[in-house]
Amino acid sequence: MQTLSSFLTSCVFCLTSACCSAVIAMPLTALSGADTKKVDALVTQTLQREGAPGAVVAIVSGGSILYRKAYGKANLATGRALDPNTAFEIGSLTKQMTAVAILQLVAAHQIALTDRVDQFVPGYRAAAAVTIEQLLQQVSGIPDYAASPAFAAGATSKPTDFAHLLATVDTQPLEFSTGKRWKYSNTNYLLLGHVVELVSKTSFDTYLSQHVLAPASMHSVTTLATKGRYANQAQGYMGEGSHVVAATSFENSWIGAAGDLVATVDDLIAWNKFLFGKAGKPFLTMMTTPAALVDGTTAGYGFGLFVDRQAGHRRIWHGGGTIGFSSSNMIYPDQDLWIIALVNNGDVNASALTAAIYDTLYGLEHRAVPGELPEVRASVVSWLQRLKRGELPKSAVTPALLMSLTANMHKRFDALKAQLDIYGRPEEIIYQGRNTDTYAYIVRFGAQWLRVDCRFLDDGRLSWIDIKPE
């Protein structure tokens, strides 16, 4: 679940200098005093730069907690400090718990992954043939109800119900043919929560509490509907000019299975132990298998989890955002390492923070190569913005590249755009040098670095571009 402001703002580049060089990443058995200082400095600097009141961060290796620390304030008005037991809204981290709820019902033979939306929502004609599995994988093409004017107008002020939420999108066509692309849509998980309620004959929150959260020993978890039941909760904040202001909360009925949980860092540690332990074994393989698209490629998303690599190593993760809060749960299976961050400022990208902590722990340096041409940088920035918007101006592309991009129903252009759709807004662009006429950059989109190789003619037209994970 994203914040309201993220629906209304365009991509903005923060143009800083850096470069990523991978090293062999061994499992951690402890944090040295030097590593602890580096993590402390990184978190403190991030909070200061973003104007965030505070955060709680945990680093777990081999199931053992190596680092668990709170920074800053839970509430600026009262001066109450955060502590490691403080609860935060965790937004879309909820989606992996929703996925387990669905898979429990599949294991009990009460539903099947191949069941279609029209079996549960007969009136939603545009999505009738979409399957449960395609909802989980975010390849349905169903529009995101959280991007609708109705959501922006009412999500914080008045209760709603499933019928009204569905009405924000049910008259719209699919954004693309199901399975053709990956695109994040909270409506997919709204529908999955509805399926859980229909099949279990109880509310989604009740089912999740009894069958998922309790078995996972997530003892402090509440929902937006019961926020305040657990006394030690953080106040959320958002930027307003040069200051931060206290944020309001979403109404639980607008969020539900897409992102309504409130949890502590210990709850998320317990969740990882459940999911990556014996109890989660029946679900984990399916949840971490990337979605297969109709063209034979895969998307970097399973069931409620991103599946990709960082510095060449496997990574399983998800981020969450509500108004005033940002969260990240990042797992590195090769090192049996978990990094979790909870921040009470919705403008901070907690997933970028957890990824940066990994870089810090393994000594990954960020450095720019000299000799960059300002006009090339401007062109790269412009093209990445165009790709994010799905624009393909013919006047700015050579005929040969245009033919390549537009062949097979814009397949290549769609593939490039899909690379950018998976990740957040571009935040850093770093020059990597030039090989003959090809310019190389790495660009950080939220928690992921992507390598961008491109060529331009003398008149500035693009003649080649390629994007792939770094």
PLY file of the C-alpha trace (Angstrom):
ply
format ascii 1.0
element vertex 470
property float x
property float y
property float z
element edge 469
property int vertex1
property int vertex2
end_header
0.00 0.00 0.00
1.42 3.37 -1.00
1.00 6.76 0.65
-1.48 9.29 -0.70
1.31 11.63 -1.72
2.99 8.95 -3.82
-0.12 8.74 -6.01
0.02 12.45 -6.72
3.75 13.05 -7.31
5.83 12.28 -10.38
9.24 10.64 -10.52
11.98 12.89 -9.17
15.69 12.25 -9.57
18.19 12.90 -6.80
21.39 13.20 -8.80
24.26 12.05 -6.61
27.60 10.41 -7.28
28.20 6.73 -6.61
29.22 3.40 -8.04
28.57 -0.15 -6.88
31.28 -2.81 -6.85
30.28 -6.26 -5.65
32.23 -8.33 -3.15
31.89 -11.89 -1.93
29.17 -11.73 0.74
29.73 -14.29 3.50
27.22 -15.06 6.26
27.53 -12.86 9.34
28.05 -14.37 12.77
28.37 -11.06 14.62
28.64 -7.34 14.03
31.98 -5.77 14.82
32.15 -2.48 16.64
33.14 -0.85 13.34
30.14 -2.35 11.50
27.81 -1.23 14.27
29.12 2.33 13.99
28.68 2.26 10.20
25.06 1.10 10.49
24.38 3.69 13.20
25.85 6.43 11.04
23.89 5.34 7.95
20.55 5.22 9.76
21.16 8.49 11.60
22.22 10.29 8.43
19.21 8.95 6.51
16.78 10.11 9.20
18.42 13.53 9.41
18.49 13.97 5.63
14.82 13.02 5.29
13.66 14.84 8.40
12.26 11.62 9.84
11.44 11.49 13.57
12.77 7.97 14.06
13.17 4.34 13.12
13.65 0.84 14.49
16.17 -1.40 12.71
16.97 -5.09 13.19
19.64 -7.31 11.62
19.22 -11.06 12.06
21.67 -13.74 10.89
21.07 -17.47 11.17
17.99 -16.72 13.29
20.04 -14.81 15.87
19.52 -11.09 16.45
22.79 -9.26 15.79
21.38 -5.74 15.94
18.10 -4.33 17.25
17.99 -0.62 17.87
15.56 2.29 18.04
16.41 5.81 16.89
14.59 9.05 17.61
11.04 9.83 18.64
7.79 7.92 18.56
5.85 11.14 19.07
7.24 14.63 18.58
4.43 16.34 20.47
4.95 14.35 23.67
8.68 13.73 23.24
8.18 9.99 23.73
11.19 8.07 22.47
10.99 5.09 20.18
12.11 1.77 21.61
12.56 -1.64 19.91
9.09 -2.69 21.07
7.28 0.23 19.40
4.65 -0.74 16.80
4.45 0.84 13.33
1.95 0.61 10.49
3.62 -1.83 8.06
1.45 -1.29 4.97
2.08 -3.70 2.13
4.21 -6.07 4.19
0.70 -7.34 4.99
0.53 -8.79 1.47
2.84 -11.71 2.28
0.57 -12.63 5.22
-2.44 -12.39 2.89
-0.66 -14.74 0.46
-0.17 -17.33 3.22
-3.86 -17.08 4.13
-4.77 -17.88 0.52
-2.30 -20.76 0.34
-3.73 -22.23 3.53
-7.13 -22.35 1.87
-5.54 -23.90 -1.22
-3.86 -26.56 0.94
-7.23 -27.28 2.57
-8.75 -27.75 -0.93
-11.24 -24.96 -0.30
-10.00 -22.97 -3.30
-7.54 -23.52 -6.15
-4.93 -21.21 -7.61
-6.68 -21.67 -10.97
-10.04 -20.45 -9.64
-11.20 -17.33 -11.46
-12.38 -13.99 -10.12
-15.88 -14.52 -11.52
-16.36 -17.42 -9.09
-16.16 -14.93 -6.21
-17.16 -11.61 -7.80
-19.59 -12.49 -10.61
-20.28 -8.87 -11.49
-16.66 -7.90 -12.20
-16.73 -8.72 -15.91
-13.44 -7.17 -16.99
-11.53 -9.39 -14.55
-13.73 -12.47 -14.86
-11.00 -14.74 -16.25
-8.21 -13.58 -13.92
-7.09 -16.38 -11.60
-6.21 -16.40 -7.91
-2.59 -17.06 -8.87
-2.51 -14.04 -11.18
-3.86 -11.84 -8.40
-1.11 -13.06 -6.07
1.55 -12.42 -8.71
0.32 -8.93 -9.65
0.04 -9.83 -13.35
-3.74 -9.41 -13.64
-3.86 -6.03 -15.37
-6.56 -4.91 -12.91
-6.35 -1.16 -12.17
-5.24 -0.06 -8.71
-8.20 1.21 -6.69
-5.74 3.07 -4.44
-4.89 5.32 -7.39
-8.52 6.39 -7.83
-9.98 9.82 -6.98
-12.40 8.10 -4.62
-9.51 6.67 -2.62
-7.74 10.02 -2.40
-10.97 11.68 -1.26
-12.24 9.17 1.27
-9.54 6.78 2.49
-8.79 8.75 5.63
-12.19 10.17 6.44
-15.05 7.70 6.14
-15.58 3.93 6.34
-16.42 1.99 3.21
-17.08 -1.58 2.12
-15.93 -4.02 -0.54
-18.71 -3.13 -2.99
-17.82 0.56 -2.94
-14.10 -0.16 -3.26
-14.66 -2.43 -6.22
-16.89 0.19 -7.82
-13.84 2.48 -8.16
-12.41 0.13 -10.82
-15.01 -2.40 -11.94
-16.18 -0.36 -14.92
-12.64 0.16 -16.20
-10.96 -2.18 -18.69
-7.86 -4.12 -17.73
-4.71 -2.05 -18.16
-3.11 -4.86 -20.16
-3.91 -8.41 -21.19
-3.63 -10.64 -18.13
-0.19 -12.23 -17.86
1.39 -9.92 -20.42
3.06 -7.66 -17.86
3.65 -7.19 -14.16
2.18 -4.14 -12.49
1.57 -3.50 -8.82
-2.10 -3.10 -7.97
-3.60 -3.07 -4.49
-6.88 -4.22 -6.03
-5.37 -7.68 -6.51
-4.99 -8.09 -2.75
-8.32 -6.40 -2.01
-9.88 -9.20 -4.07
-7.81 -11.87 -2.31
-9.01 -10.61 1.06
-12.58 -10.87 -0.20
-11.94 -14.45 -1.28
-10.68 -15.28 2.22
-13.84 -13.83 3.75
-16.20 -15.67 1.41
-14.50 -19.03 1.86
-13.78 -18.82 5.60
-17.13 -17.18 6.40
-15.42 -14.74 8.75
-13.79 -11.33 8.43
-10.37 -11.15 6.84
-8.81 -9.67 9.98
-10.27 -12.44 12.15
-9.09 -15.18 9.82
-5.61 -13.68 9.56
-5.31 -13.27 13.33
-6.36 -16.83 14.13
-4.76 -18.77 11.29
-1.68 -16.78 10.27
-0.52 -14.28 12.89
-1.08 -16.45 15.99
0.73 -19.51 14.54
3.59 -17.19 13.57
3.83 -15.89 17.16
3.22 -12.30 16.03
1.84 -11.36 19.42
1.80 -7.56 19.20
0.07 -7.20 15.84
-3.04 -5.08 15.55
-4.82 -3.55 12.55
-5.74 -0.02 11.59
-9.21 -0.82 12.92
-7.86 -1.57 16.40
-4.95 0.90 16.36
-4.30 2.09 19.90
-5.08 -1.25 21.54
-1.33 -1.76 21.83
-0.13 1.20 23.89
3.39 1.52 22.49
2.65 2.72 18.96
4.46 5.33 16.91
2.83 8.43 15.51
3.32 8.74 11.76
4.61 11.88 10.05
4.79 13.39 6.57
6.85 16.23 5.16
5.20 19.62 4.71
7.62 22.15 3.32
10.71 22.10 5.52
8.87 20.50 8.45
7.15 17.24 9.28
3.55 17.14 10.46
1.58 14.44 12.18
-0.14 12.20 9.64
-3.66 10.90 9.75
-4.36 7.20 9.25
-6.20 5.29 6.59
-9.60 3.92 7.50
-9.11 0.18 7.93
-12.01 -0.64 5.61
-10.19 1.07 2.73
-7.02 -1.01 3.19
-7.71 -4.48 4.60
-5.76 -7.32 3.02
-3.67 -4.91 0.96
-1.92 -3.38 3.97
-3.76 -2.87 7.27
-1.39 -4.39 9.85
0.43 -2.62 12.70
3.45 -4.51 14.05
6.77 -4.35 15.90
10.17 -5.35 14.57
9.97 -8.46 16.80
6.70 -9.41 15.09
8.48 -9.29 11.73
11.40 -11.32 13.05
8.85 -13.91 14.25
7.21 -13.79 10.81
10.50 -14.53 9.06
11.17 -17.43 11.42
7.73 -18.79 10.56
7.93 -18.29 6.81
11.51 -19.51 6.40
11.16 -22.29 8.95
9.36 -25.63 8.99
5.90 -24.07 9.32
6.31 -21.96 6.19
7.94 -24.62 4.07
4.68 -25.64 2.31
4.23 -22.05 1.09
7.70 -20.61 0.58
8.60 -22.18 -2.78
5.40 -20.94 -4.43
5.70 -17.52 -2.83
9.27 -17.03 -4.06
8.81 -18.36 -7.61
8.82 -15.40 -10.03
5.67 -14.95 -12.07
5.86 -16.37 -15.61
4.61 -13.95 -18.27
2.94 -15.02 -21.50
6.02 -14.17 -23.59
8.14 -16.66 -21.65
9.93 -14.12 -19.49
9.49 -13.79 -15.73
8.64 -10.91 -13.44
10.59 -10.34 -10.25
7.60 -11.04 -8.01
6.12 -14.17 -6.50
3.17 -14.23 -4.10
3.39 -11.03 -2.05
7.18 -10.96 -2.31
9.73 -9.41 -4.64
12.36 -11.88 -5.81
15.55 -10.42 -7.24
19.26 -9.93 -6.55
21.45 -7.37 -4.87
25.18 -7.31 -5.65
24.73 -10.71 -7.31
23.08 -12.35 -4.30
19.50 -13.59 -4.00
17.07 -11.27 -2.26
13.46 -11.81 -1.13
11.68 -8.73 0.15
8.82 -6.34 0.30
8.32 -2.76 1.37
5.30 -1.08 2.84
4.02 2.46 3.05
1.01 4.16 4.60
0.43 7.81 5.39
3.22 8.56 7.84
5.00 5.21 7.83
7.49 3.25 5.73
8.67 -0.31 6.31
10.91 -2.95 4.77
11.55 -6.64 5.37
14.54 -7.82 3.32
15.85 -11.40 3.30
19.15 -12.55 1.77
18.98 -16.38 1.59
22.60 -16.85 0.50
23.76 -15.26 3.76
20.75 -16.34 5.89
20.43 -12.64 6.67
17.36 -10.52 7.44
17.34 -6.72 7.57
14.20 -4.98 8.80
13.49 -1.26 9.06
10.41 0.56 10.39
10.28 4.35 9.97
7.61 6.78 11.20
7.88 9.06 8.19
6.02 8.14 5.01
8.43 10.09 2.81
11.37 7.80 3.64
12.01 4.74 1.48
12.64 2.09 4.13
13.54 -0.50 1.47
16.28 1.76 0.16
17.53 1.98 3.74
17.62 -1.80 4.28
19.38 -2.29 0.95
21.91 0.39 1.93
22.53 -1.37 5.26
23.39 -4.54 3.31
25.82 -2.56 1.16
27.37 -1.11 4.30
27.77 -4.49 5.99
29.53 -5.96 2.96
31.68 -2.97 2.11
30.06 -2.17 -1.23
31.41 1.19 -2.33
29.54 3.81 -4.29
31.73 5.99 -6.48
31.31 7.88 -9.74
33.63 7.50 -12.72
35.06 10.85 -13.91
34.52 12.28 -17.38
30.73 12.42 -17.52
29.19 14.78 -20.10
26.33 16.91 -18.69
24.34 16.68 -21.94
24.50 12.86 -21.90
23.36 12.80 -18.28
20.43 15.04 -19.15
19.47 12.74 -22.02
19.62 9.63 -19.81
17.48 11.30 -17.15
14.98 12.37 -19.80
14.73 8.88 -21.29
14.29 7.17 -17.95
11.48 9.57 -17.15
9.88 8.84 -20.52
10.12 5.10 -19.96
8.48 5.45 -16.54
5.62 7.35 -18.20
5.40 4.91 -21.11
6.23 7.54 -23.72
7.96 6.77 -27.02
8.45 10.03 -28.95
9.37 9.11 -32.54
11.27 12.34 -33.10
13.75 11.44 -30.36
14.56 7.91 -31.57
16.47 6.67 -34.61
14.38 4.73 -37.16
16.32 1.51 -36.47
15.70 1.67 -32.72
12.10 2.69 -33.26
11.61 -0.39 -35.43
13.18 -2.55 -32.71
11.07 -0.99 -29.99
7.78 -1.08 -31.88
8.12 -4.59 -33.32
5.80 -7.25 -31.88
3.40 -4.78 -30.27
6.12 -2.70 -28.61
7.46 -5.84 -26.94
10.93 -4.45 -26.35
9.66 -1.09 -25.12
7.21 -2.87 -22.81
10.06 -5.00 -21.45
12.13 -1.93 -20.68
9.21 -0.18 -19.03
8.43 -3.32 -17.02
11.93 -3.21 -15.55
11.15 0.24 -14.20
7.56 -0.52 -13.14
8.74 -3.13 -10.63
10.74 -0.63 -8.63
10.08 2.76 -7.07
11.03 6.17 -8.31
14.61 6.71 -9.58
16.64 8.27 -6.80
20.31 8.15 -7.87
21.98 8.10 -11.27
25.66 7.23 -11.41
28.01 7.47 -14.37
29.99 4.27 -15.04
32.06 5.31 -18.03
32.07 5.04 -21.80
32.99 2.19 -24.13
33.40 3.57 -27.67
29.97 5.18 -28.24
28.08 3.45 -25.42
27.52 5.29 -22.14
26.99 3.25 -18.97
25.12 4.29 -15.84
23.72 2.59 -12.82
20.45 3.97 -11.47
18.89 3.27 -8.08
15.15 2.76 -8.19
14.20 2.50 -4.53
15.94 -0.65 -3.31
17.34 -1.82 -6.65
20.26 -0.76 -8.80
19.70 -1.11 -12.55
22.40 -0.81 -15.19
21.52 1.43 -18.13
23.58 1.28 -21.35
22.71 3.74 -24.08
23.97 5.35 -27.28
23.06 8.68 -28.85
23.58 10.25 -32.25
25.29 13.63 -32.57
21.89 15.30 -32.85
20.85 13.82 -29.49
18.52 11.10 -30.76
18.59 7.80 -28.90
20.04 4.93 -30.96
20.24 2.20 -28.28
19.15 1.58 -24.70
19.31 -1.50 -22.50
18.28 -1.89 -18.87
19.08 -4.81 -16.59
19.61 -5.47 -12.86
23.07 -4.55 -11.63
0 1
1 2
2 3
3 4
4 5
5 6
6 7
7 8
8 9
9 10
10 11
11 12
12 13
13 14
14 15
15 16
16 17
17 18
18 19
19 20
20 21
21 22
22 23
23 24
24 25
25 26
26 27
27 28
28 29
29 30
30 31
31 32
32 33
33 34
34 35
35 36
36 37
37 38
38 39
39 40
40 41
41 42
42 43
43 44
44 45
45 46
46 47
47 48
48 49
49 50
50 51
51 52
52 53
53 54
54 55
55 56
56 57
57 58
58 59
59 60
60 61
61 62
62 63
63 64
64 65
65 66
66 67
67 68
68 69
69 70
70 71
71 72
72 73
73 74
74 75
75 76
76 77
77 78
78 79
79 80
80 81
81 82
82 83
83 84
84 85
85 86
86 87
87 88
88 89
89 90
90 91
91 92
92 93
93 94
94 95
95 96
96 97
97 98
98 99
99 100
100 101
101 102
102 103
103 104
104 105
105 106
106 107
107 108
108 109
109 110
110 111
111 112
112 113
113 114
114 115
115 116
116 117
117 118
118 119
119 120
120 121
121 122
122 123
123 124
124 125
125 126
126 127
127 128
128 129
129 130
130 131
131 132
132 133
133 134
134 135
135 136
136 137
137 138
138 139
139 140
140 141
141 142
142 143
143 144
144 145
145 146
146 147
147 148
148 149
149 150
150 151
151 152
152 153
153 154
154 155
155 156
156 157
157 158
158 159
159 160
160 161
161 162
162 163
163 164
164 165
165 166
166 167
167 168
168 169
169 170
170 171
171 172
172 173
173 174
174 175
175 176
176 177
177 178
178 179
179 180
180 181
181 182
182 183
183 184
184 185
185 186
186 187
187 188
188 189
189 190
190 191
191 192
192 193
193 194
194 195
195 196
196 197
197 198
198 199
199 200
200 201
201 202
202 203
203 204
204 205
205 206
206 207
207 208
208 209
209 210
210 211
211 212
212 213
213 214
214 215
215 216
216 217
217 218
218 219
219 220
220 221
221 222
222 223
223 224
224 225
225 226
226 227
227 228
228 229
229 230
230 231
231 232
232 233
233 234
234 235
235 236
236 237
237 238
238 239
239 240
240 241
241 242
242 243
243 244
244 245
245 246
246 247
247 248
248 249
249 250
250 251
251 252
252 253
253 254
254 255
255 256
256 257
257 258
258 259
259 260
260 261
261 262
262 263
263 264
264 265
265 266
266 267
267 268
268 269
269 270
270 271
271 272
272 273
273 274
274 275
275 276
276 277
277 278
278 279
279 280
280 281
281 282
282 283
283 284
284 285
285 286
286 287
287 288
288 289
289 290
290 291
291 292
292 293
293 294
294 295
295 296
296 297
297 298
298 299
299 300
300 301
301 302
302 303
303 304
304 305
305 306
306 307
307 308
308 309
309 310
310 311
311 312
312 313
313 314
314 315
315 316
316 317
317 318
318 319
319 320
320 321
321 322
322 323
323 324
324 325
325 326
326 327
327 328
328 329
329 330
330 331
331 332
332 333
333 334
334 335
335 336
336 337
337 338
338 339
339 340
340 341
341 342
342 343
343 344
344 345
345 346
346 347
347 348
348 349
349 350
350 351
351 352
352 353
353 354
354 355
355 356
356 357
357 358
358 359
359 360
360 361
361 362
362 363
363 364
364 365
365 366
366 367
367 368
368 369
369 370
370 371
371 372
372 373
373 374
374 375
375 376
376 377
377 378
378 379
379 380
380 381
381 382
382 383
383 384
384 385
385 386
386 387
387 388
388 389
389 390
390 391
391 392
392 393
393 394
394 395
395 396
396 397
397 398
398 399
399 400
400 401
401 402
402 403
403 404
404 405
405 406
406 407
407 408
408 409
409 410
410 411
411 412
412 413
413 414
414 415
415 416
416 417
417 418
418 419
419 420
420 421
421 422
422 423
423 424
424 425
425 426
426 427
427 428
428 429
429 430
430 431
431 432
432 433
433 434
434 435
435 436
436 437
437 438
438 439
439 440
440 441
441 442
442 443
443 444
444 445
445 446
446 447
447 448
448 449
449 450
450 451
451 452
452 453
453 454
454 455
455 456
456 457
457 458
458 459
459 460
460 461
461 462
462 463
463 464
464 465
465 466
466 467
467 468
468 469
